[in-house]
Amino acid sequence: MTKKKKWWVPYFNRALDFVFTSFCPICEGKVFKDGYSYVCEECLDTLNWVRGTRCKLCGIPMAGIDFNGITCANCRKENLLFEEGRCMFVLEEKARGLIHDIKYHGARMILRDMPGWMERSHGFIEYLEGKVLVPVPLHRRKLGKRGYNQSEWIAHAFCKAVGSNVKVINALKRKKNTPTQTELDRSQRKANVKNAFALRRKDHLSKEDNIMLIDDVFTTGATLNACTQVLKDDGFQKISIATLGHG
């Protein structure tokens, strides 16, 4: 059910835009055109939102009838250790711009639109309910340089949109300052993140927790799989993944 919009929100958002002038990451037009959505609703309409049948591991849209979960050809080639995965949209050109603004320009304001995104990605709220959200970590050097972890921002946006039965725990750390995966092929991605992660002992998780790893995008699943391996090695069994985009 769509929540009733508060009357004062447009005034607050437009005041924010007056102080921190921003542009829609898709069309580069004015933000908060309707007073509520940072990204133009018309622009969001053009994204390839995932609805209907999808791969049970990576979440990419698929044709056919889903009985007990079907798996795409790419995921069948991989030894993916997590039980289930979902993404919100496919990473075409416009969606890449949106992710790029969050990841590299620190445009956290975009994620305030998350409740509206949930409405476009059918079943996503139900998928997140009851989960412990664990963001994919950055190495301390990269975190210090960038100043934020976009995966942590996404996890908190998910948490806020869903409600009180979801929590975020930074349960992992990145031991190796690995280079970006962007220009690497499938095998290179696996090698790049091998043994790159570890469990942070001060963050206690229960072995009964339904853990959901959170990242900005799913490409081959190498990073998320490496994180899953760490959790599996420590005895955690219920592990799924969620990302904004796929591609």
C-alpha positions as CSV (number, residue, x, y, z in Angstrom):
1,M,0.0,0.0,0.0
2,T,1.3,3.4,-1.0
3,K,1.9,5.7,2.0
4,K,0.2,9.1,2.1
5,K,2.7,11.8,1.2
6,K,3.4,14.5,3.8
7,W,2.4,18.0,2.6
8,W,5.6,19.7,3.9
9,V,8.1,17.4,2.1
10,P,8.1,19.3,-1.2
11,Y,9.0,22.5,0.6
12,F,11.8,20.8,2.5
13,N,13.2,19.1,-0.6
14,R,13.2,22.3,-2.7
15,A,15.0,24.1,0.2
16,L,17.6,21.4,0.1
17,D,18.0,21.8,-3.6
18,F,18.4,25.5,-3.2
19,V,21.3,25.0,-0.9
20,F,22.8,21.9,-2.6
21,T,22.1,22.5,-6.3
22,S,21.8,19.1,-8.0
23,F,20.6,17.6,-11.3
24,C,18.6,14.5,-12.2
25,P,21.3,11.8,-12.9
26,I,19.4,10.5,-15.9
27,C,18.2,13.6,-17.8
28,E,20.3,16.2,-16.0
29,G,17.1,18.3,-15.4
30,K,15.9,19.8,-12.2
31,V,15.5,17.5,-9.2
32,F,12.3,17.2,-7.1
33,K,10.2,18.3,-10.0
34,D,7.1,16.8,-8.3
35,G,8.4,17.9,-4.9
36,Y,9.0,14.3,-3.7
37,S,11.2,12.3,-6.1
38,Y,14.8,13.3,-6.4
39,V,15.0,11.6,-9.8
40,C,12.3,12.5,-12.3
41,E,9.4,10.0,-12.2
42,E,9.4,10.1,-16.0
43,C,13.1,9.1,-16.0
44,L,12.4,6.3,-13.6
45,D,9.7,5.1,-16.0
46,T,12.4,4.5,-18.6
47,L,14.5,2.1,-16.5
48,N,14.2,-1.6,-16.9
49,W,12.7,-2.6,-13.5
50,V,12.8,-6.3,-12.7
51,R,9.3,-7.7,-12.5
52,G,7.9,-11.2,-13.0
53,T,10.2,-14.2,-13.6
54,R,13.8,-13.8,-12.6
55,C,16.9,-15.8,-12.0
56,K,16.8,-17.1,-8.4
57,L,20.5,-16.3,-7.8
58,C,21.2,-13.0,-9.5
59,G,17.7,-11.6,-10.1
60,I,18.0,-10.8,-13.8
61,P,14.7,-11.0,-15.7
62,M,14.0,-14.3,-17.5
63,A,11.4,-15.6,-19.8
64,G,9.3,-18.6,-18.8
65,I,7.3,-19.9,-15.9
66,D,8.9,-19.9,-12.5
67,F,7.9,-23.0,-10.5
68,N,10.5,-23.4,-7.8
69,G,13.0,-20.9,-9.0
70,I,15.0,-20.9,-12.3
71,T,18.6,-20.1,-12.9
72,C,20.2,-18.1,-15.7
73,A,22.9,-19.5,-17.9
74,N,25.6,-17.3,-16.4
75,C,24.8,-18.4,-12.8
76,R,24.7,-22.0,-13.8
77,K,28.4,-21.7,-14.9
78,E,29.4,-20.4,-11.5
79,N,29.6,-22.1,-8.1
80,L,27.6,-19.4,-6.3
81,L,27.3,-20.1,-2.6
82,F,24.4,-17.8,-1.6
83,E,20.8,-19.2,-1.7
84,E,19.0,-16.4,-3.4
85,G,19.4,-13.0,-5.1
86,R,17.5,-10.0,-6.3
87,C,18.2,-6.8,-8.1
88,M,15.9,-3.8,-8.7
89,F,16.7,-2.9,-12.3
90,V,18.9,-3.9,-15.3
91,L,22.0,-1.7,-15.8
92,E,21.4,-0.1,-19.1
93,E,22.9,3.3,-20.0
94,K,20.5,5.5,-18.0
95,A,20.6,3.2,-14.9
96,R,24.4,3.2,-15.0
97,G,24.4,7.0,-14.7
98,L,22.2,6.7,-11.6
99,I,24.6,4.2,-10.0
100,H,27.6,6.2,-11.0
101,D,26.3,9.3,-9.2
102,I,25.7,7.4,-6.0
103,K,29.0,5.5,-6.1
104,Y,31.5,8.1,-7.4
105,H,29.8,11.5,-6.8
106,G,28.4,10.7,-3.3
107,A,24.8,11.5,-4.3
108,R,23.2,9.9,-1.3
109,M,20.1,12.0,-1.8
110,I,19.1,9.7,-4.7
111,L,18.5,6.9,-2.2
112,R,15.8,8.9,-0.5
113,D,13.6,7.8,-3.4
114,M,13.9,4.1,-2.2
115,P,10.2,3.7,-1.1
116,G,9.1,4.6,-4.6
117,W,11.7,2.2,-6.1
118,M,10.3,-0.5,-3.9
119,E,6.9,0.0,-5.4
120,R,8.4,-0.4,-8.9
121,S,10.3,-3.6,-8.0
122,H,7.4,-5.9,-7.0
123,G,8.1,-8.1,-4.0
124,F,11.3,-6.5,-3.0
125,I,10.0,-5.3,0.4
126,E,8.9,-8.8,1.2
127,Y,12.3,-10.2,0.1
128,L,14.1,-7.9,2.5
129,E,11.8,-8.5,5.5
130,G,13.4,-10.2,8.5
131,K,16.9,-10.0,7.1
132,V,20.2,-8.8,8.6
133,L,21.7,-6.6,5.9
134,V,25.5,-6.8,5.6
135,P,27.0,-4.3,3.2
136,V,30.0,-5.3,1.0
137,P,32.9,-3.4,2.7
138,L,35.5,-1.1,1.2
139,H,39.1,-1.3,2.2
140,R,40.0,1.3,4.8
141,R,42.3,3.2,2.4
142,K,39.6,3.4,-0.3
143,L,37.0,4.3,2.4
144,G,39.3,7.1,3.7
145,K,39.8,8.4,0.2
146,R,36.1,8.2,-0.9
147,G,34.7,9.1,2.5
148,Y,31.7,6.7,2.3
149,N,30.7,3.2,1.4
150,Q,27.9,3.3,-1.2
151,S,26.9,-0.3,-0.3
152,E,26.3,0.8,3.3
153,W,24.2,3.7,2.1
154,I,22.1,1.3,0.1
155,A,21.7,-1.1,3.0
156,H,20.4,1.7,5.2
157,A,18.1,3.0,2.5
158,F,16.6,-0.5,2.2
159,C,16.3,-0.7,6.0
160,K,14.5,2.6,6.3
161,A,12.1,1.7,3.5
162,V,11.2,-1.7,4.9
163,G,10.9,-0.9,8.6
164,S,11.7,-2.2,12.0
165,N,12.2,-5.9,11.3
166,V,15.3,-5.3,9.2
167,K,18.7,-4.2,10.6
168,V,22.1,-3.3,9.2
169,I,25.4,-4.7,10.6
170,N,28.8,-4.0,9.2
171,A,29.9,-7.6,9.8
172,L,32.7,-7.9,7.2
173,K,35.9,-6.1,6.5
174,R,38.1,-6.0,3.4
175,K,41.6,-7.2,4.1
176,K,43.1,-6.5,0.7
177,N,43.0,-3.2,-1.1
178,T,42.0,-4.8,-4.4
179,P,41.8,-2.8,-7.6
180,T,38.4,-2.1,-9.1
181,Q,36.6,-5.0,-10.8
182,T,35.3,-2.7,-13.6
183,E,37.9,-3.7,-16.4
184,L,38.4,-7.3,-15.3
185,D,37.0,-10.4,-17.0
186,R,35.1,-13.2,-15.1
187,S,38.2,-15.2,-14.1
188,Q,40.2,-12.1,-13.2
189,R,37.3,-10.9,-11.0
190,K,37.4,-14.1,-9.0
191,A,41.1,-14.0,-8.5
192,N,41.0,-10.3,-7.6
193,V,38.6,-10.8,-4.6
194,K,39.9,-14.2,-3.5
195,N,40.7,-14.0,0.3
196,A,40.0,-10.3,0.2
197,F,37.4,-10.4,3.0
198,A,37.1,-11.4,6.6
199,L,34.6,-11.4,9.4
200,R,34.8,-8.5,11.9
201,R,34.8,-10.3,15.3
202,K,33.4,-7.4,17.2
203,D,30.2,-7.5,15.2
204,H,28.3,-10.6,16.5
205,L,25.9,-12.3,14.3
206,S,23.7,-15.2,15.3
207,K,24.1,-18.4,13.4
208,E,20.3,-18.3,13.0
209,D,20.3,-14.9,11.3
210,N,19.0,-14.6,7.7
211,I,21.9,-12.7,6.3
212,M,21.6,-10.6,3.2
213,L,24.7,-9.2,1.5
214,I,24.2,-5.7,-0.1
215,D,26.1,-4.2,-3.0
216,D,25.4,-1.6,-5.6
217,V,25.6,-3.9,-8.7
218,F,25.7,-7.6,-9.6
219,T,28.0,-8.3,-12.5
220,T,29.5,-11.8,-12.2
221,G,28.8,-12.3,-8.5
222,A,32.5,-12.7,-7.7
223,T,32.6,-10.1,-4.9
224,L,29.3,-11.3,-3.3
225,N,30.4,-14.9,-3.6
226,A,33.7,-14.1,-1.9
227,C,31.8,-12.5,1.0
228,T,29.5,-15.5,1.2
229,Q,32.5,-17.8,1.4
230,V,33.8,-16.0,4.5
231,L,30.4,-16.3,6.2
232,K,30.0,-20.0,5.2
233,D,33.5,-20.8,6.6
234,D,32.4,-19.3,9.9
235,G,29.3,-21.5,10.1
236,F,26.6,-19.1,8.7
237,Q,24.1,-20.9,6.4
238,K,21.2,-18.6,5.5
239,I,22.8,-16.1,3.1
240,S,21.1,-14.2,0.2
241,I,22.1,-11.1,-1.7
242,A,20.4,-7.9,-3.0
243,T,21.7,-5.2,-5.3
244,L,20.3,-2.1,-7.0
245,G,21.4,-3.0,-10.5
246,H,22.5,-6.0,-12.6
247,G,24.8,-5.7,-15.5
